[in-house]
Amino acid sequence: MLNGHWETVIPSLFFKVKDKLYERTRLELEDGDFLDIDWIRANNKRRIVLTHGLEGDSGRYYMKRTAKFFKELGWDVASWNCRSCSGEMNRLPRFYHHGDTPDLHAIVSEVLKGDYEQVLLFGYSMGGSMTLKYLGESKRDPRILGACVFSVPCNLRDSAVQLKLPGNRFYEKRFLEKLLNKIRIKAEMFPDQVSAAGLDQMKDFDEFHDKYTAPLHGYSSKEEFFEKATCDQFLHLVDRPVLIVNAANDPMLGDGCYPKQIAESSEYVTLEIPEKGGHVGFTINKKGPSYMELRAQQFLLEKFDL
């Protein structure tokens, strides 16, 4: 019997989508940085925008699986990479975080330049957090139908607490190693702004957020980052249908990541808590779509008759 950890780890380690799906373009940003977007273009009138999780990218199995699934349903796809995640380090000292909605806005704005009648936002984990915050913090283009998001740390502080639990330190260590390697590169690129001192002794995300995430992205401390970047504070402002699916056995989510009260009071927010699924797992079989793609398809039929 698979538990939440196995449901999380097995797909991440062993599942692959080998199909060559994408055509890449680079979006130049006003601050001098760039974002790389991987497109599937077939002149459809509908486009899905995929946002990956922490230290993910457009080539991750879950991103390509969703891209392939929606391509076959007749959607164009924009699968984008957060700063530093596309295989080439970004140009500025900063990189990305859970509440980095200006970059998502830049991507959506680029998508909406096309002749699309309907756009769906789709996010995994951190990408889901970013997506929900984006929809709630401002009025958005009416062509954006809504969103489907999975395994979302709706409360960043609560999710950080979960990662510190003994049984979950594996995830924290894995993420931290990848981010620290990027900090080493940035310290060489920007020695006056980014310091690599003490990296080998850094033990957890608390230290990382205080030393790097917060100051590099305009926050005074990790507490201010948790307070201002968390998406749950924006959910009551969402004005179009969103589906949030967080498994009950997700090892990275605490009670605060399941916004039950908001979902009960909102006409737009649907929260589902299946018993199993792990974190960005929800696997049905190795080769076919996961529960995530199938549930998103059903949600589109229920809400938009698509």
C-alpha positions in Angstrom: 0.0 0.0 0.0 1.5 3.3 -1.1 1.5 6.1 1.5 1.8 9.9 0.9 5.6 9.8 0.6 5.7 7.0 -1.9 2.9 8.6 -4.0 5.1 11.8 -4.0 8.5 10.3 -4.7 7.8 7.4 -7.1 6.4 9.6 -10.0 9.1 12.2 -9.5 11.9 9.6 -9.7 10.7 7.2 -12.4 8.1 8.8 -14.6 9.1 10.4 -17.9 7.3 11.9 -20.9 9.7 11.5 -23.8 7.6 13.2 -26.5 9.2 16.3 -28.1 6.3 18.8 -27.5 7.7 22.3 -27.3 8.9 25.2 -29.3 10.9 27.7 -27.0 10.8 31.4 -27.1 12.4 34.0 -24.8 10.4 36.8 -23.2 12.5 39.8 -22.4 11.3 41.6 -19.2 11.3 45.3 -18.4 13.8 44.8 -15.5 16.4 43.4 -17.9 15.8 39.7 -17.1 14.1 37.0 -19.2 11.6 34.2 -19.0 11.7 31.1 -21.3 8.4 29.8 -22.6 7.8 26.4 -24.2 4.9 26.5 -26.6 2.6 24.1 -28.3 0.9 26.0 -31.1 -1.8 24.6 -33.3 -3.9 27.7 -34.0 -6.5 26.7 -31.5 -8.7 29.3 -29.8 -8.0 28.0 -26.3 -4.7 28.1 -24.4 -3.6 26.6 -21.2 -0.8 28.2 -19.1 1.2 25.8 -17.0 3.2 26.9 -14.0 5.6 24.4 -12.4 6.5 23.8 -8.7 9.6 24.8 -6.7 12.7 24.0 -8.6 10.7 22.4 -11.4 10.6 23.4 -15.0 8.6 22.9 -18.2 10.3 19.6 -18.8 9.2 17.9 -15.6 7.1 14.8 -16.2 3.9 16.4 -14.7 4.2 19.5 -16.9 4.8 17.5 -20.1 2.1 15.1 -19.2 -0.5 17.9 -18.8 0.8 19.7 -21.9 0.4 16.5 -24.0 -3.1 15.8 -22.5 -4.5 19.2 -23.3 -2.8 19.3 -26.7 -4.8 16.2 -27.6 -7.9 17.9 -26.3 -7.4 20.7 -28.8 -5.7 23.3 -26.6 -2.6 25.3 -27.3 -0.1 25.3 -24.4 2.3 27.8 -22.8 4.5 26.0 -20.4 6.8 28.5 -18.8 9.9 28.4 -16.7 10.5 30.6 -13.6 13.7 32.7 -13.5 16.7 30.3 -13.3 14.7 27.2 -14.1 15.0 26.9 -17.9 18.5 25.5 -18.0 20.1 29.0 -18.1 20.7 31.2 -15.1 18.8 34.4 -15.1 20.6 37.7 -15.3 19.7 39.4 -12.0 20.5 38.5 -8.4 16.9 37.6 -7.7 15.2 34.5 -8.9 11.6 33.5 -8.0 9.2 32.6 -5.2 5.7 31.4 -4.3 4.2 34.8 -4.6 6.0 36.0 -7.7 2.9 37.1 -9.6 4.5 39.9 -11.8 6.3 37.2 -13.7 3.1 35.1 -14.2 1.4 38.3 -15.3 4.1 38.9 -17.9 3.5 35.4 -19.2 -0.3 35.7 -19.3 0.0 39.1 -21.0 2.2 37.5 -23.7 -0.3 34.7 -24.2 -3.2 37.1 -24.5 -1.5 38.9 -27.4 -2.5 35.9 -29.4 -6.0 35.3 -30.8 -7.3 33.3 -27.9 -10.8 33.3 -26.8 -10.3 31.3 -23.6 -7.3 30.8 -21.3 -7.0 28.4 -18.4 -4.3 28.7 -15.7 -2.9 25.4 -14.4 -0.5 25.2 -11.5 1.4 22.6 -9.4 2.4 23.2 -5.8 4.3 26.6 -5.9 2.9 27.2 -9.3 -0.6 26.7 -7.9 0.2 29.2 -5.1 1.4 31.7 -7.6 -1.7 31.2 -9.8 -4.3 31.6 -6.9 -2.5 34.8 -5.7 -2.5 36.2 -9.2 -6.2 35.7 -9.7 -7.1 37.1 -6.3 -4.9 40.2 -6.1 -6.4 42.1 -9.1 -9.1 42.0 -11.7 -7.9 40.0 -14.6 -8.7 39.7 -18.3 -12.1 38.2 -18.9 -10.7 35.7 -21.3 -9.1 33.9 -18.4 -11.6 31.3 -17.5 -10.2 30.4 -14.1 -7.7 27.8 -12.8 -7.0 24.2 -11.8 -4.3 23.8 -9.2 -3.0 20.8 -7.3 -0.9 20.2 -4.2 -0.9 23.9 -3.3 0.7 25.2 -0.1 -2.1 27.7 0.4 -0.5 28.9 3.6 3.3 29.3 3.2 4.1 29.4 6.9 2.1 26.2 7.6 3.8 24.4 4.7 7.2 25.5 6.0 6.4 24.0 9.4 5.5 20.7 7.7 8.9 20.6 5.9 10.7 20.9 9.2 9.1 17.7 10.6 11.5 14.8 10.8 9.7 12.6 8.3 9.7 15.5 5.7 13.3 16.7 6.0 14.1 14.7 2.9 12.1 17.2 0.8 13.5 20.2 2.4 17.1 19.0 2.0 16.4 18.2 -1.7 15.0 21.6 -2.5 17.6 23.4 -0.4 20.5 21.7 -2.2 19.3 22.8 -5.6 18.7 26.4 -4.4 22.0 26.6 -2.7 23.8 25.6 -5.9 22.0 28.5 -7.6 23.1 30.9 -4.8 26.7 29.8 -5.4 26.4 30.7 -9.1 24.8 34.1 -8.2 27.5 34.8 -5.7 30.1 34.5 -8.5 27.9 36.7 -10.8 27.1 39.3 -8.2 29.8 39.2 -5.4 28.7 42.6 -4.0 25.1 41.6 -3.7 25.0 37.8 -3.0 27.3 36.1 -0.4 28.1 32.5 -0.4 29.5 32.6 3.1 28.0 29.9 5.3 26.2 28.0 2.6 27.7 24.7 3.6 26.4 25.2 7.1 22.9 26.2 6.1 20.5 23.7 7.6 17.0 24.6 6.6 14.6 26.9 4.7 14.2 29.3 7.7 17.8 30.3 7.3 17.6 30.4 3.5 14.5 32.6 3.4 16.0 35.0 5.9 19.3 35.3 4.2 18.3 35.0 0.5 14.6 34.8 -0.4 13.5 37.8 1.7 16.2 40.3 0.8 16.6 39.3 -2.8 12.9 39.8 -3.4 12.2 42.9 -1.4 11.0 41.5 2.0 12.4 42.5 5.3 12.4 38.9 6.7 11.1 35.4 6.2 8.1 36.3 8.3 7.2 39.2 6.0 7.7 36.9 3.0 5.4 34.3 4.5 2.8 37.0 5.4 2.8 38.8 2.0 3.5 36.0 -0.5 1.0 33.5 0.8 -2.0 33.0 -1.5 -4.7 32.1 1.1 -5.3 35.8 1.9 -6.4 36.4 -1.7 -8.8 33.5 -2.1 -11.9 35.4 -1.0 -11.2 37.9 -3.8 -11.1 35.3 -6.6 -13.8 36.2 -9.1 -13.9 33.2 -11.5 -14.0 29.4 -10.9 -10.9 27.7 -9.5 -10.4 24.1 -8.5 -8.0 23.4 -5.7 -7.1 19.7 -5.2 -4.9 18.9 -2.1 -4.6 15.3 -1.1 -5.2 14.5 2.6 -2.0 12.5 2.7 0.2 15.2 1.2 3.3 15.3 3.4 4.1 18.9 2.6 0.8 20.5 3.5 -0.5 21.2 7.0 -4.0 22.0 8.1 -3.7 25.7 7.0 -3.1 24.6 3.4 -6.7 23.3 3.1 -8.8 26.5 3.0 -12.1 24.8 3.9 -13.9 27.9 5.3 -13.1 30.0 2.2 -14.3 27.3 -0.1 -17.5 26.9 1.8 -18.2 30.7 1.6 -17.0 31.4 -2.0 -19.1 30.8 -5.1 -15.9 30.5 -7.1 -13.5 28.4 -5.0 -13.9 24.6 -5.1 -11.7 22.7 -2.7 -11.4 18.9 -3.0 -9.4 16.7 -0.5 -9.0 13.2 -1.9 -7.8 10.7 0.6 -4.7 9.8 -1.5 -2.4 11.4 -4.0 0.7 12.6 -2.1 2.3 15.8 -3.4 1.9 16.2 -7.2 1.3 12.5 -7.4 -2.3 11.4 -8.0 -1.0 8.6 -10.3 -3.4 6.2 -12.0 -0.9 4.5 -14.2 2.6 5.2 -15.5 1.8 5.8 -19.1 -1.6 7.5 -19.1 -2.9 10.8 -17.6 -3.0 11.2 -13.9 -6.1 12.0 -11.8 -5.0 15.7 -12.1 -5.5 15.9 -15.8 -8.8 13.9 -15.7 -10.2 16.0 -12.9 -9.3 19.2 -14.6 -11.0 18.0 -17.8 -14.1 17.2 -15.7 -14.0 20.6 -14.0 -13.9 22.3 -17.4 -17.0 20.4 -18.5 -18.8 21.2 -15.3 -18.1 24.9 -15.2 -17.7 25.9 -18.8 -19.1 23.0 -20.9 -15.7 22.5 -22.5 
